[in-house]
Amino acid sequence: MKARSILIFILTLGVLPFLTGGRPADNADEDYLQCRIREVGEMLGVTIITDQPVRDSWGAISYRTPTEDDELLKYLELVAREFSKYPEGYLRQSHAHTLVLVSDLAYCEQPRAAIPDPYRNQLYLSVNGAFRIRSERYLAHVMHHELHHLTEYSMWRNMTFDWNEWISLNGDGFCYGTGGADAYAEYLAHGTDFYSPVNPHRGFINRYSLTGDEEDRAELMAFIMTDFERPVVTELLQKDQILREKSRLLARLFADFGRPSVQMLVALE
């Protein structure tokens, strides 16, 4: 009887964790997460890193490794949904060979929700957003915005290229601001709303678009590609001729990029 009791005790130790949600179940969850990371990476044609340090080109990026598996998995599904809107192979052609999923992302201690690093072919994405903003709408928007910076680098070897044909649409006398970094500083100091689609000037979605022609294009692209925001663009295109011309230029840009048409752009032409 004693030997039988010991055997039952050993079997109980092995089976009970599965019945009560103990450690082996956690391991199963972790295995599922790692499997899903590989699946999404293969689907998009990229490498996805979530659990190791990744050097940046400037030595100025800081972040934490995500610790909440549920948050990471939810963000991963958002990545899969949003980036699958692009043609096959698009991310690699846009120098986004590696997606680095992190928490509390910052550049020179400024919070950021995403940072492109074209020199190392990688895109950092913060699973918990920035500035305490982590809505799905915001996270999706910055994914498309920063990916577009990488796309322009892949074409022009410059993320701040001054595209004269684009700039000329704004009319004589218009000058862009000093770039996106200063807008971050202004937001941190005074809470200035740069991002709401208030159409502050003919041809522009929001105030952030006024900071530079590269930001203007990236913002328009993000509004077009984000499901929550596309209706705003559609409405503005009906009354803003300059925005219509800019959307056509974006569509032509992608034709020149050598990829199949991005459906969202074609629909708005």
N, C-alpha and C positions, 0 to 999 in steps of 0.2 A: 504493500500500500504506500509505503514511504516513497519508493522509486516512482510509482505512478503519480503521486502528488507532485513530485519534483518535475516530472515530464509535463504535467498539465500547467505548472507554474511557468516553465520555459516557453511553452507554446503560447500562453497568455501574454507574456512579455513581447513575443514577436507579432501577435495579431492585434492586440489591444490598441496600439497607436493608430492603426488603419481604421479602427472602429470609432475612435474618439477624436480623430483629426490631429494627431500628434506629429512628430517630426517627419516621419516618412511622407505624410501628405504634403508637408512643406517642400520636401525634396521634389515631389511630383509637380508642384506648382512651379518650382524653379526650373525644372526640366522643360515644362511647357513654355515658360517665358523664353528660355534660350532657343528652343525649337522655333518659336514664333519670330524671334529676332533673325534667325537664319532664313526663314521663309520670306519675310518681308525684304531682307537684303537681296535674296535671289530674285524676287519678283521685280525689284527696282534696278537690279544690276549694280548694287553698291555693297560696300562693307559697312556694317553698323556696329559701333563700339559703345558699350554702356558701362564697362567695369574696369577700365584701366586708364592711366594718364595718357594724354595725347598732346604732344608739343605743338605750339602754334608758331607762326613765322615771326612774331614780334616779341614773344616773351611777355605779353601783356594780358593774356587771357587767364582768368581764374574761374574755378567752378568746383562743385562737389559731385561725387558720384551719387546717382540716384539711389535712395535707400528703400523707397516704397514700391514694391513690385506691382501693385495694382495701378498706381499712378503711371509707372513706366509702361505697363502694358496698354493702358488707355491711350497714352501719347503715341505709342507705336502704331496702334490702329489708326490714329489720326494721320500719321506720316504715310501709312499705306494708302489711305483713302485720297489724301491730297496730292501726293506725288504720282499716283497712278493715273492722274488726269493728263499727264504728259505722254508723248509718244515713247515707245520702247527705246531704251538707250539714251534718253534725253539727259538724265542726271550725269552720266559719265561724260557725255560730250560737253556738259556745262561745268566740268571740273569739280563736280560734287561726287568724287569717287568714294569718299568716306563720310558717313553721318555719325557725329559724335553726340550722343544723347546724355545730357548732364542736368544738374540742378544748380540754381543760384549762379547763373552765368554772368560774368562781368568782363568788361574791357577797360583797362586802366581804372578799375574800381567802379566804373559806371555800369549799372545793371543793364543787361541786354537779354532779349528773348531768343536771339539768334545772331551768329557772327559767321560771315563767309571768310574762308582763308584760301584764296585761289592758288597761292604759291605752294601749298601742300595738298591741294585738291581735296579740301575737306570743308564741311559745314557743321558748325556747332549749333545745337538746338537745345534750348532749356525746357525741360518737361514741366517746370512750374512757372514758366513765363518770366515776367519782370515787372517791377514797380507794383507788386502785389496784384497784378492782373494776370489771370490764368484762364480766362474764358476760352472756350473752343474757338470762337470767332477770332479772337486776338491771336491765339497760337497758330491757327491756319493762315491768317493774314501774313504774319512775319515769316512763315516758311516760304511762301511764294515771293515775298519781297526780297528776302536775302538770296534765294535761289536765282532771282533775276540778276542780281549783281554779279553772281558767278557766270551766268550766261553771257552777260556783256563782256566780262573779262575774257571768256573763251573766244569771243569774236575780235575784240580790240586790244587784248592784253592790257586792259586798263578798266578799273571799276568806276572811274570818274571821268570817262570819256565825254568830251563836249561834242555832241552830235549836232552840227550846225543846221541840218535840215529840220531837226526837231525844235531847236531853239528859235529858228526863224518864225515858227508858227505863233510864237507869243507876241509878235509885233515889235516894232521899233521902240526903244526906250525901256523895255522890261529887262531887269537884271535879277538873276537868281540870288539866293542868300549865300551863306558861308558854309553850307553843308549840314549833314545830319547830326554830326557830333555836337555841334553848338545847340541844336534843337533839344538834344538829350539834357544838356546842361541847363537850358532854359526851363525845361519841364521840371527838372529836379529842384531848381531854385524857386520857381513861381507857379508851377502847376499849369502852365500854358497848354491849352488844348490844341495840339498839332494834328490830331488824327481823325476827328469827326469829319464826315463828308459834307462840309458846309459850302463847298464851291466858292472859296473866298475871292477868286479872280477868274475871269473867263479862261477856260482851258485847264483848270486845276481842280482836282478832287478835294484836297484839304490843304491846310497850312504847311504840313510837312513837304508837300509837293513843291512848295515855293523855295525850298532850301537849296536845291541843286537839280540840274537836268537829269542826272542819274537817279536821284530820289523821285523825281517826277515820274519817270518811266517805271521805276520799281513799284511805286504806290499804285499807279494805274493798273499795272499787271496784277498786283495783289488783289485789288478790288474786283477785277474781272474774274480771277481764278477762284475766289472764295465764294462759296455758294450763298452765304448769308448776305454778302455785300453786292453781288452782281446786279440785283434789281436797282440799286442806287445808281450804278453806272448806266444801266439801260435807260433810266429816267433822265439822267443828266445829258446823255447823248442826244436826246430828242430836242433839247433846247440850247446846247452848247456846241457850236460848229467847230471850235478849236479842239475840243475833246474828241469829236468825231474824227477829225483829221489825225489826231494823235493815235487813236485806236487803229486807224488804217496803217499808220507808220509802224506800229508794233506788229501788226499782222505781216507786213512786208519784211520786217526785221527777222521774223521767224522763218519766212520763206527763204531769205538769204542765208539763214543759219544752216540750211540744208536738212531740216527735219520735216516730217509730215506736219500738216497744219495742226495747231492747237485748237480744238473744237470751240473753246470759249471765245477765242479771238475771232474765229470765222463767224460765229453767231452774231457778233456785235458789229460786224462790218456793214 
